């Protein structure tokens, strides 16, 4: 099957962790043509080559969500090569809050620096990429495909859960990251509204605690487990859920 007949999916931050696992599963188990979005093109090409070497369909796309030029170039390439985009998985994100004994790598950054960098990637970059992809998602709907958008969020961005003292993350000072993920949840609601007229499925997902660069590979489930709910919503049938916030166990309070 040619790539033009396959479901076209763009995944940001797909060169490692949950994004890479999502790309591999969508290509291997669902026959998608996966666009491995990666700030470092060489890293993305390595993942794409690994996927294609196993007989599946993938290619790398240079994508830095903090760069309007990078976003525009990626979207232009997708439009020229495929004419539409069926699935967007907003996975790119950072966690740089300084927590003594847990996350020491950003010691010395000011509160303003931590918030500015975190929100720039996790919220502003995600919004800019999604907005740029909206015309391609609408073209998918016009071609009688079912457009889907998945925002990779976190239960730590739930305003209700943030105040639950029994939650294991309650004592940890991840206020910039948590605030950014609350913003990601709002983006999911907004784009569900924006794409409602074409029947798109737009949802926020918490992958759970996963061993990845975000957690310094110190704790959590495998990236494949983390990708499970993302894949379910990326492959949802027309008429599936939209405007939701869930994990593999069910709904999460906003």
BARO-503855 format. One record per atom (N, C-alpha, C): x, z, y. Coordinates in steps of 0.02 Angstrom, whole numbers, plus 50000, padded with zeros to 5 digits. Layout:
N
XZY
...
END
This chain:
254
500425000049941
500005000050000
500445000050062
500304995650111
500694995450172
500545001450215
501015002950261
500905008750304
500285008150347
500095001950365
499505000950407
498865002750371
498885003150305
498295004950265
498285012450249
498825015850263
498865022950249
498605027050307
498455033350294
498305038150347
498955039750383
498955038950449
499555040050490
499535047050519
500045051050504
500065057950528
500715059350564
500665062150623
501245064350662
501285071950659
501875074550641
501975081750638
502565083450683
502445087650732
502995089850775
503385095350741
504035095650754
504465100650723
504455100150648
504495093950622
504405092850550
505065092350512
505615093850544
506255093250510
506455099550472
506045104750476
506215111050442
505585115250433
505625120250390
505105125350384
504415122750365
503905125550398
503215123850383
503075116450399
503355113950453
503255106950471
503515102250418
504105103650392
504385099550338
503965099950275
503755106050257
503345106950197
502685103150204
502385103350263
501765099750275
501875092250268
502415089750295
502575082550290
502655080450217
503015084350179
503145082650109
502495082650069
502075087550080
501445088150042
500965082450061
500905080950125
500455075550146
500675068850119
501335067650117
501585061350091
501525061050015
501715066449982
501745066549908
501055067049876
500645071549900
500015073049866
499415069349895
499485066649955
498905063549987
499025056350010
499625053849998
499765046850013
499795045150087
499915050050130
499965048750201
500625045250217
500625041550271
501255039450301
501415044650355
501945048350343
502095054150384
502635052350436
502495053950498
502975053150551
503295059950563
503925060550544
504285066850548
504545067750619
504155071350659
504365072650728
504915077750730
505465076150764
506045080550766
506415079650832
506585085150864
506965084750926
507645081550913
507945083250856
508565080250834
508395074650785
508475068450807
508265062750766
508625062550699
509255064150698
509635064050635
509345068950584
509135074850607
508835079750562
508165077150535
507785073750577
507155070850555
507265065150506
507765061150518
507915055650473
508125058050404
508465063750401
508675066550337
508065068550296
507565071650328
506945073550293
506555067250272
506485062450318
506115056350301
506435052650243
507095052250243
507455048850189
507345052350123
507325059050123
507205062850063
506505061350035
506015060850081
505325059350060
505275052350031
505565047450065
505525040550041
505915039449977
506445043249967
506845042649905
506445044749844
505915048549855
505485050749800
504875046149793
504885040549828
504365035449821
503765036349867
503835040549918
503295041849964
503435038750032
502975039350079
503015035550141
503135040150201
503685038950236
503865043150293
504375039550336
504405041550399
504925039350444
505005044650498
505595044750528
505735049750580
505565046950649
505345051450692
505205049850762
505535055150805
505945053050853
506245057850899
505695060750942
505635067450943
505085070550980
505295077451004
505365078051069
505505084451102
504895085851146
504505090951128
503875092151164
503985094651235
504605096451253
504745098551322
504945092651365
504965086651337
505165080651374
504605075651377
504355074151437
503825069151444
504065062351422
504705060851435
504965054351414
504975053651338
505175059051304
505185058951231
504485058151202
504015061851230
503315061251207
503055054151218
503185051451277
502935044751293
503245039551246
503885040251231
504225035451186
503935035851116
503805041951093
503525042851025
502825039851021
502415041151071
501725038551071
501735030951077
502185028351118
502245021051125
502435017751059
502895020951023
503115018350958
502525018250908
502145023750907
501575024150861
501065018750877
500935017850942
500435012750961
500675005850942
501305004350953
501564997650937
501584996450862
501765001550823
501855000750751
501205001050712
500735005350736
500135006650696
499475005650735
499505006250800
498905005150840
498445011150846
498585016350807
498155022250807
498525028050776
498225033950781
498485039950748
497905043650717
497945044750652
497395048250617
497445055850621
498055058350615
498155065650611
498735067750655
498625073050694
499165076150733
499215083450712
499805085450690
499925092550674
500415095250726
500165099650769
500575102750820
500925108850791
501525107750766
501885113050731
502485115750770
502765111750815
503365113850851
503235120350889
503705125050884
503625131350920
504255135550916
504305140350962
504875144850962
504645152150968
505075156650944
504975163850952
505645166750975
505665168651039
506295170951068
506245177851099
505695181451087
505645188351113
506225192551087
506515196451131
507065200851110
506775207351083
506905208651018
506685214950986
507305218050954
507525223750979
508135226950952
508085228150877
508595226050841
508615227050769
508225221950730
507815217850764
507415212750730
507615205850754
507615204850819
507805198350847
508285199650905
508925199350890
509455200950938
509715194750975
509515188850952
509835182650976
509715181251049
509195183951079
509045182451149
509145188451194
509535193251171
509695199051213
510025196651277
509805199251333
510075197251397
509625192651436
509145189351403
508665185251439
508175189651476
507985187651536
507485191351574
506785189951546
506325194251565
505625193151545
505385186351569
505555184551630
505345178051656
505625172351614
506255172751596
506575167551556
506245166951487
506105172551456
505795172451389
505095169451392
504705171651441
504025168951447
504025161651465
504465159751512
504475152751535
504665148051478
505185149751441
505405145451386
504885145251330
504595151051314
504105151351259
503485147351275
503205148351334
502595144751353
502735137351363
503325135651387
503495128551397
503465124751332
503715127651278
503695124251213
503015125051180
502805131251171
502235132651128
501565130551157
501505130851223
500855129251255
500895122651294
501335122451344
501375116551387
501585110351347
502105111051307
502325105351267
501795103051218
501455107851187
500925106151139
500355102651174
500165105051234
499625101851272
499825094751293
500445093851315
500665087251337
500665082151279
500905084351221
500905079851163
500195078151142
499765083151139
499075081851117
498725077151166
498805078451230
498485074151280
498725066951273
499375066151261
499645059351254
499385055851192
499205059751141
498965056851078
498215055751077
497845058351125
497115057651125
496895050351122
497185045851161
496965038851156
497065035851086
497615037651052
497735035150985
497255038250934
497075044550944
496585047750901
495895044450910
495735042650972
495105039250985
495105032250954
495685029050953
495725022450921
495625023050845
495855028650817
495735029850746
494985030250733
494635033850776
493905034550768
493565027850775
493795023750822
493505017150832
493605012650772
494145013950735
494285010150674
493955013250613
493495017850625
493125021350573
493565025650528
494095028250558
494495033350526
494265040050553
494455045350521
494255052050543
494835055550576
494835056250643
495395059550676
495395067150665
495995069750653
496075076950642
496675079550681
496595085450710
497135088750746
497185095850721
497785097950704
497905104750682
498405108050729
498215113650757
498665117650798
498925123450756
499585123750746
499875129250707
499935135250754
499525140250740
499495146250782
499755152250743
499505158150758
499695164250724
499165169450735
499045173550685
498585179150693
498825183950747
499485183650762
499765187750815
499515185650883
499215179750888
498915177350950
498185179250956
497905182550906
497205184850909
497155190850956
496755190351007
496675195851055
496375201951020
495905200750975
495605206350939
496105209850893
496495205850856
496975208650809
497565212050844
497705210050905
498275212850942
498205220350953
497585222850955
497475229850968
497375234150906
497445231050847
497345234750784
497995238150765
498005244750771
498625248550762
498885248550691
498475246850642
498695246750573
499045240150554
499015235150599
499355228850585
500115229950586
500485227150539
501205228350535
501595226050596
501325221250633
501685218750692
501495222550756
501025227250752
500785230850811
501365234050850
501845237350818
502375240650856
502905235850884
502905229550863
503425224850883
503245221550950
503735221050993
503625218551060
503725210951063
503235207351037
503245200051038
502745197351089
502725200351147
502185198751194
502195191451219
502785188451227
502815181551250
502555176851195
502795177851134
502565173751078
501825174551066
501585180851065
500875182151053
500445178851107
500655179451169
500285176451225
500265168851217
500825165951197
500835158651189
500375156351134
500325160151080
499885158151025
499155159051043
499005163851086
498315164351113
498165158051153
498665155551189
498585149251226
498485143351180
498835143151124
498755137851074
498035137951047
497765143851035
497075144351011
496595141351062
496715142651126
496285139751178
496345132151179
496945129651167
497025122351164
496605119451107
496595122851051
496195120350994
495455119951013
495205124951048
494505124951069
494385119251119
494855118451166
494775113351218
494775106251188
495245104951143
495285098151116
494735096851064
494465102051035
493865101250993
493295098751037
493235101551096
492725099251144
492865092151167
493495090751185
493685084151212
493565078551162
493685079951098
493625074851046
492975075351006
492525079551029
491895080550994
491495074050988
491525069951040
491115063851041
491315058750989
491925059350961
492135054650909
492155058050840
491875064050836
491825067450771
492475069950743
492965071250787
493615073650764
493575080850738
494015082550693
494095089450669
494725092350703
494625097450745
495175100350783
495165107850772
495695110450742
495695117450721
496365120850732
496345127450738
496945131550741
497035135050673
497665135550652
497825138450586
498385143450592
498315149050559
498865153750551
499165152650481
499795150750477
500095149650412
500305155950376
500265161650412
500495167950382
501245168950394
501495174350368
502205175850374
502595171550325
503035167450351
503375162350311
504135162950322
504505162150268
505235161950273
505445155350306
505655155850368
505845149850406
506335151950461
506545146950501
506995148450556
506665153350605
506005153050610
505645157350656
505715164750637
505745166050571
505825172950547
506535174450524
506995169950541
507705170550522
507785170850446
507305167950410
507315167550337
507375174450304
507105179550336
507175186350310
506565189050275
505985185750283
505375188550255
504845183250248
504325184750208
503745180350204
503715175850144
503185171750142
503065167050089
503485160750099
503465156350050
503815149950056
503455145550107
503805140750137
503485136050182
502905132350150
502955130950085
502415127450050
501765131550051
501825138050043
501225142350047
500965142350119
501425142650167
501215142550237
500865136050256
501045130650224
500755124150240
500065123150210
499865127450164
499265126150124
498635124950167
498495129450213
497885128650254
497965122950304
498565121850328
498685116250373
498515109650338
498735109050277
498605102950238
497855102250225
497515107650210
496795107350197
496425104450258
496615106450317
496275104050377
496525097150399
497145095550383
497415088950399
497105083650354
496835085650297
496525080950250
495765081850247
495485085450295
494765086850294
494355080450298
493795080550264
493335074850266
492955074750332
492675069050348
492255068450408
491685073550403
491545076850458
491035081950459
491295088850440
491955089250430
492265095650413
492285100350472
492585106150463
492585111250517
492955108850579
492735111250636
493085109950699
492985115850745
493475117050788
493445122650834
493515129450800
493885129650744
493955135850706
494675138450710
494745144950693
495395148250687
495395151850620
495815149450574
495795152050505
496495152750477
496535156150419
497115155950376
496865154650305
497285155350254
497075153850186
496545158650161
496455164250196
495965169250175
495285168450208
495265164550263
494625163450297
494695163850372
494135165050407
494135165150481
494545170950509
494845169650568
495205174750605
494845175650672
494775181750693
494455183050758
494905180450814
494575177350865
494965174750921
495275180450961
END
